[in-house]
Amino acid sequence: MEAKAIVKSLRISPIKARLVIDLIRGKDVSVALNILNNRNKQSSKLILKVLNSAIANAVNNFKLDENKLYVKEARVDAGPVMKRHMFDSRSHIGHKDRRTSHIVIVVAEK
């Protein structure tokens, strides 16, 4: 049995979020929580919320044991891009894309 948590359109670049989510894939939930609590990045705080939600879904909805859970799947997908324009040198129009992410975490029991 497995439980899932999804967060869509988070305002963080998928490249930056993948650096942190690669650290917790396949780990036990307690180890993953320790990694995320000790990581000093913005994405680790957001991923920690998603992981806690997935754990709560597993415990409350499917009556799984929290001590036996592990991170079965953890991925960051690209979300919609907000395109912003700004003035560049020599009166050209430059652009700055503000990227968003979709975070999916699946926990399962061993």
N, CA, C and O of each residue as an XYZ file, in Angstrom:
440
protein
N       0.849     -1.173      0.000
C       0.000      0.000      0.000
C       0.893      1.234      0.000
O       1.945      1.253      0.640
N       0.473      2.239     -0.708
C       1.265      3.461     -0.783
C       0.358      4.679     -0.696
O      -0.825      4.628     -1.032
N       0.952      5.778     -0.233
C       0.237      7.048     -0.104
C       1.016      8.115     -0.854
O       2.238      8.034     -0.987
N       0.297      9.108     -1.338
C       0.890     10.110     -2.221
C       0.532     11.508     -1.749
O      -0.528     11.734     -1.166
N       1.445     12.450     -2.013
C       1.174     13.869     -1.777
C       1.742     14.642     -2.957
O       2.866     14.396     -3.397
N       0.949     15.581     -3.464
C       1.333     16.371     -4.639
C       1.124     17.848     -4.313
O       0.101     18.235     -3.749
N       2.109     18.660     -4.677
C       1.970     20.111     -4.583
C       2.272     20.669     -5.965
O       3.280     20.325     -6.581
N       1.394     21.525     -6.439
C       1.552     22.057     -7.791
C       1.844     23.550     -7.757
O       1.400     24.275     -6.866
N       2.593     23.981     -8.744
C       2.904     25.392     -9.007
C       3.604     26.075     -7.843
O       3.240     27.186     -7.457
N       4.607     25.413     -7.287
C       5.435     26.047     -6.267
C       6.403     27.002     -6.936
O       6.922     26.709     -8.013
N       6.652     28.141     -6.308
C       7.510     29.165     -6.902
C       8.976     28.892     -6.600
O       9.634     29.662     -5.901
N       9.478     27.784     -7.137
C      10.900     27.481     -7.064
C      11.279     26.750     -8.334
O      10.492     25.978     -8.882
N      12.476     26.999     -8.789
C      12.938     26.385    -10.021
C      13.063     24.874     -9.850
O      13.530     24.414     -8.808
N      12.656     24.093    -10.851
C      12.764     22.635    -10.733
C      14.211     22.165    -10.590
O      14.469     21.154     -9.937
N      15.137     22.874    -11.182
C      16.540     22.478    -11.096
C      17.031     22.581     -9.654
O      17.749     21.702     -9.177
N      16.646     23.649     -8.963
C      17.058     23.828     -7.574
C      16.375     22.821     -6.659
O      16.984     22.346     -5.700
N      15.122     22.490     -6.943
C      14.399     21.541     -6.099
C      14.900     20.117     -6.305
O      14.870     19.315     -5.372
N      15.361     19.789     -7.512
C      15.851     18.428     -7.779
C      17.139     18.124     -7.028
O      17.421     16.965     -6.724
N      17.927     19.161     -6.725
C      19.153     18.941     -5.958
C      18.850     18.353     -4.590
O      19.604     17.514     -4.097
N      17.765     18.778     -3.975
C      17.414     18.307     -2.643
C      16.617     17.007     -2.712
O      16.813     16.118     -1.884
N      15.729     16.889     -3.685
C      14.852     15.710     -3.711
C      15.619     14.451     -4.091
O      15.186     13.344     -3.771
N      16.751     14.607     -4.770
C      17.574     13.442     -5.088
C      18.193     12.827     -3.840
O      18.552     11.649     -3.841
N      18.322     13.618     -2.770
C      18.940     13.121     -1.541
C      18.023     12.195     -0.755
O      18.509     11.357      0.006
N      16.710     12.325     -0.919
C      15.785     11.555     -0.080
C      15.139     10.382     -0.808
O      14.456      9.577     -0.174
N      15.328     10.262     -2.094
C      14.677      9.194     -2.855
C      15.187      7.828     -2.407
O      16.392      7.575     -2.418
N      14.257      6.942     -2.008
C      14.610      5.588     -1.608
C      14.991      5.438     -0.148
O      15.262      4.322      0.294
N      15.022      6.509      0.609
C      15.442      6.453      2.009
C      14.240      6.175      2.922
O      13.088      6.351      2.525
N      14.535      5.740      4.147
C      13.492      5.634      5.164
C      12.969      7.026      5.492
O      13.668      8.021      5.301
N      11.742      7.090      5.984
C      11.107      8.378      6.246
C      11.851      9.140      7.340
O      12.026     10.354      7.235
N      12.290      8.445      8.383
C      13.003      9.131      9.470
C      14.329      9.706      8.981
O      14.710     10.806      9.382
N      15.027      8.984      8.130
C      16.288      9.485      7.567
C      16.021     10.672      6.647
O      16.762     11.654      6.664
N      14.968     10.581      5.848
C      14.629     11.677      4.939
C      14.247     12.938      5.704
O      14.610     14.040      5.295
N      13.524     12.790      6.805
C      13.163     13.953      7.626
C      14.408     14.604      8.217
O      14.502     15.831      8.270
N      15.369     13.787      8.662
C      16.609     14.343      9.203
C      17.408     15.086      8.139
O      17.971     16.147      8.409
N      17.459     14.536      6.940
C      18.178     15.189      5.850
C      17.551     16.540      5.532
O      18.257     17.535      5.372
N      16.232     16.573      5.441
C      15.554     17.818      5.077
C      15.629     18.858      6.190
O      15.701     20.055      5.909
N      15.613     18.429      7.431
C      15.709     19.383      8.536
C      17.088     20.013      8.637
O      17.216     21.146      9.102
N      18.118     19.299      8.210
C      19.484     19.805      8.323
C      19.995     20.455      7.044
O      21.145     20.893      7.002
N      19.192     20.528      6.027
C      19.598     21.126      4.760
C      19.202     22.591      4.774
O      18.076     22.917      5.152
N      20.099     23.482      4.370
C      19.857     24.917      4.443
C      19.498     25.467      3.062
O      20.231     26.279      2.498
N      18.371     25.019      2.530
C      17.906     25.503      1.236
C      16.416     25.787      1.307
O      15.700     25.214      2.128
N      15.959     26.671      0.444
C      14.537     27.000      0.418
C      13.719     25.783     -0.001
O      12.638     25.545      0.539
N      14.223     25.020     -0.951
C      13.464     23.880     -1.448
C      13.314     22.789     -0.390
O      12.338     22.039     -0.423
N      14.254     22.683      0.542
C      14.137     21.640      1.559
C      12.956     21.895      2.485
O      12.323     20.947      2.950
N      12.652     23.155      2.760
C      11.490     23.471      3.596
C      10.188     23.110      2.881
O       9.254     22.603      3.502
N      10.132     23.369      1.585
C       8.927     23.052      0.815
C       8.752     21.544      0.658
O       7.639     21.030      0.768
N       9.849     20.837      0.402
C       9.790     19.387      0.244
C       9.438     18.726      1.574
O       8.758     17.700      1.594
N       9.893     19.304      2.683
C       9.565     18.778      4.003
C       8.064     18.822      4.255
O       7.508     17.886      4.829
N       7.408     19.884      3.838
C       5.952     19.979      3.989
C       5.239     18.904      3.174
O       4.268     18.312      3.644
N       5.712     18.651      1.961
C       5.094     17.633      1.108
C       5.310     16.246      1.700
O       4.400     15.418      1.698
N       6.516     15.993      2.208
C       6.801     14.692      2.817
C       5.949     14.469      4.061
O       5.430     13.371      4.264
N       5.800     15.487      4.891
C       4.934     15.351      6.074
C       3.488     15.091      5.682
O       2.786     14.343      6.363
N       3.038     15.699      4.596
C       1.682     15.457      4.111
C       1.515     14.021      3.624
O       0.485     13.395      3.873
N       2.528     13.498      2.929
C       2.463     12.117      2.446
C       2.456     11.130      3.610
O       1.754     10.119      3.569
N       3.235     11.424      4.642
C       3.256     10.561      5.829
C       1.902     10.596      6.530
O       1.396      9.555      6.949
N       1.311     11.784      6.661
C      -0.002     11.907      7.294
C      -1.070     11.182      6.484
O      -1.968     10.563      7.057
N      -0.982     11.252      5.159
C      -1.937     10.522      4.318
C      -1.810      9.017      4.537
O      -2.819      8.314      4.593
N      -0.591      8.521      4.659
C      -0.380      7.088      4.854
C      -0.902      6.623      6.204
O      -1.516      5.562      6.312
N      -0.655      7.424      7.228
C      -1.056      7.014      8.582
C      -2.561      7.149      8.772
O      -3.198      6.243      9.308
N      -3.128      8.250      8.345
C      -4.549      8.510      8.617
C      -5.490      7.816      7.644
O      -6.532      7.305      8.054
N      -5.140      7.789      6.361
C      -6.060      7.239      5.366
C      -5.919      5.735      5.179
O      -6.912      5.041      4.959
N      -4.681      5.223      5.266
C      -4.446      3.812      4.960
C      -4.000      3.006      6.170
O      -3.729      1.812      6.048
N      -3.919      3.646      7.349
C      -3.564      2.963      8.603
C      -2.224      2.236      8.505
O      -2.089      1.118      9.003
N      -1.230      2.863      7.865
C       0.102      2.286      7.759
C       0.940      2.693      8.965
O       0.671      3.710      9.603
N       1.956      1.893      9.272
C       2.849      2.176     10.393
C       3.914      3.172      9.939
O       4.601      2.953      8.940
N       4.040      4.260     10.681
C       4.963      5.331     10.291
C       6.422      4.879     10.353
O       7.257      5.389      9.606
N       6.739      3.930     11.233
C       8.118      3.473     11.384
C       8.579      2.584     10.233
O       9.781      2.411     10.034
N       7.642      2.019      9.475
C       7.996      1.129      8.373
C       7.953      1.819      7.011
O       8.169      1.166      5.989
N       7.681      3.115      6.974
C       7.533      3.820      5.700
C       8.890      4.191      5.104
O       9.858      4.450      5.819
N       8.927      4.207      3.780
C      10.089      4.716      3.058
C       9.602      5.518      1.854
O       8.449      5.396      1.441
N      10.488      6.335      1.300
C      10.141      7.185      0.160
C      10.289      6.341     -1.103
O      11.401      6.077     -1.562
N       9.161      5.926     -1.651
C       9.188      5.061     -2.831
C       9.479      5.866     -4.090
O      10.265      5.447     -4.940
N       8.842      7.019     -4.201
C       9.017      7.859     -5.390
C       9.053      9.313     -4.947
O       8.244      9.752     -4.130
N       9.999     10.045     -5.497
C      10.096     11.475     -5.220
C      10.572     12.143     -6.496
O      11.661     11.854     -6.992
N       9.751     13.036     -7.023
C      10.143     13.691     -8.268
C       9.670     15.137     -8.292
O       8.720     15.523     -7.611
N      10.369     15.915     -9.101
C      10.030     17.320     -9.306
C       9.824     17.511    -10.801
O      10.736     17.277    -11.594
N       8.640     17.932    -11.178
C       8.323     18.202    -12.570
C       8.238     19.702    -12.786
O       7.983     20.461    -11.851
N       8.449     20.120    -14.009
C       8.365     21.541    -14.337
C       6.906     21.962    -14.417
O       6.079     21.267    -15.008
N       6.603     23.091    -13.824
C       5.264     23.649    -13.870
C       5.190     24.758    -14.906
O       6.087     24.888    -15.739
N       4.143     25.552    -14.867
C       4.029     26.662    -15.807
C       5.083     27.724    -15.548
O       5.526     27.919    -14.416
N       5.475     28.401    -16.606
C       6.510     29.428    -16.529
C       5.858     30.797    -16.646
O       5.114     31.067    -17.589
N       6.149     31.662    -15.670
C       5.667     33.038    -15.749
C       6.737     33.850    -16.474
O       7.868     33.960    -16.000
N       6.384     34.405    -17.600
C       7.357     35.137    -18.411
C       7.263     36.622    -18.111
O       6.211     37.237    -18.287
N       8.360     37.187    -17.662
C       8.430     38.601    -17.322
C       9.425     39.295    -18.234
O      10.467     38.737    -18.578
N       9.090     40.527    -18.625
C       9.959     41.296    -19.519
C      10.570     42.446    -18.755
O       9.979     42.977    -17.815
N      11.769     42.824    -19.174
C      12.449     43.945    -18.549
C      13.361     44.610    -19.569
O      13.720     44.013    -20.584
N      13.725     45.835    -19.289
C      14.591     46.549    -20.210
C      16.009     46.017    -20.104
O      16.514     45.731    -19.019
N      16.631     45.896    -21.261
C      17.987     45.389    -21.342
C      18.878     46.491    -21.898
O      18.436     47.628    -22.066
N      20.090     46.168    -22.173
C      21.007     47.188    -22.682
C      20.632     47.617    -24.102
O      20.040     46.847    -24.857
N      20.969     48.800    -24.438
C      20.738     49.400    -25.761
C      19.258     49.369    -26.143
O      18.924     49.156    -27.309
N      18.379     49.578    -25.179
C      16.930     49.675    -25.379
C      16.287     48.404    -25.919
O      15.233     48.465    -26.551
N      16.900     47.276    -25.680
C      16.283     46.012    -26.049
C      15.398     45.526    -24.899
O      15.536     45.959    -23.755
N      14.506     44.633    -25.235
C      13.650     44.037    -24.214
C      14.211     42.654    -23.899
O      14.277     41.787    -24.771
N      14.613     42.457    -22.644
C      15.067     41.150    -22.189
C      13.927     40.435    -21.498
O      12.864     41.014    -21.275
N      14.146     39.197    -21.166
C      13.100     38.453    -20.457
C      13.717     37.691    -19.302
O      14.876     37.279    -19.352
N      12.930     37.513    -18.277
C      13.332     36.732    -17.117
C      12.195     35.775    -16.814
O      11.121     36.185    -16.375
N      12.442     34.502    -17.051
C      11.418     33.491    -16.831
C      11.402     33.088    -15.366
O      12.447     32.783    -14.791
N      10.221     33.084    -14.761
C      10.068     32.657    -13.375
C       9.437     31.270    -13.395
O       8.252     31.109    -13.687
N      10.239     30.299    -13.086
C       9.824     28.912    -13.230
C       9.102     28.411    -11.977
O       9.355     28.883    -10.869
N       8.206     27.453    -12.172
C       7.486     26.835    -11.063
C       7.680     25.322    -11.121
O       8.129     24.776    -12.128
N       7.334     24.658    -10.020
C       7.564     23.215     -9.910
C       6.324     22.501     -9.409
O       5.501     23.066     -8.689
N       6.215     21.244     -9.812
C       5.239     20.316     -9.244
C       6.044     19.238     -8.505
O       6.907     18.584     -9.091
N       5.748     19.064     -7.213
C       6.480     18.082     -6.412
C       5.550     16.925     -6.082
O       4.438     17.128     -5.595
N       6.021     15.698     -6.354
C       5.250     14.478     -6.091
C       6.100     13.573     -5.195
O       7.240     13.250     -5.528
N       5.533     13.168     -4.056
C       6.216     12.242     -3.159
C       5.257     11.095     -2.844
O       4.111     11.312     -2.453
N       5.755      9.865     -3.025
C       4.988      8.661     -2.729
C       5.731      7.883     -1.652
O       6.914      7.577     -1.804
N       5.040      7.566     -0.569
C       5.635      6.738      0.486
C       4.903      5.401      0.516
O       3.703      5.316      0.255
N       5.669      4.360      0.842
C       5.103      3.006      0.898
C       5.677      2.296      2.118
O       6.651      2.743      2.723
N       5.048      1.183      2.458
C       5.479      0.410      3.610
C       6.386     -0.719      3.147
O       6.143     -1.350      2.119
N       7.440     -0.962      3.928
C       8.364     -2.047      3.570
C       7.774     -3.388      3.876
O       8.414     -4.413      3.639
